């Protein structure tokens, strides 16, 4: 990626996250990045593609950030809780308005939009991550445990972004920790 394209993508990412995808036009991205609209269209082709690249870039940075937490966790249970720790730390610096993917989905719910698979793919990846981690803790109940952990995680992200109550991600982590301490078998409907 050229330096101008990188500046444009960084500006687009900041603006899309802060103001919303639909509220930000190509003119504003170009002005903020110090590039021409022609440069934007030459590199990205369309605003839709800029959105795709922004979301893919954000997801890639999240996965790299998370990897460090997972590598440092010494046990299967600790790896599960590390996801919540990483989310809390990521949110403190990079996601004060909540999850960028959830926010993007609020604006892009059309499955035909080229960014839609990036959004849903990131959430499917998170579920697959929790499923793999849950298999290490509860092989028989891994799928159910992973879904419960995903619900806790995503709920924590949304509550954090909406500022419903303080420390939502810490509370979600605490609930995950209690779930894991209780034998890692979620209870309730749907058995």
Secondary structure by P-SEA (a helix, b strand, c coil): ccaaaaaaaaaaaaaaaacccccccaaaaaaaacccaaaaaaacccaaaaaaaaaaaaaaaaaaaaaaaaaacccaaaaaaaaaaaaaaaaacccccccaaaaaaaacccccccaaaaaaaaaaaaaaaaaaaaaaccccaaaaaaaaaaaaaaaaaaaaaaccccaaaaaaaaaaaaaaaaccccccccc
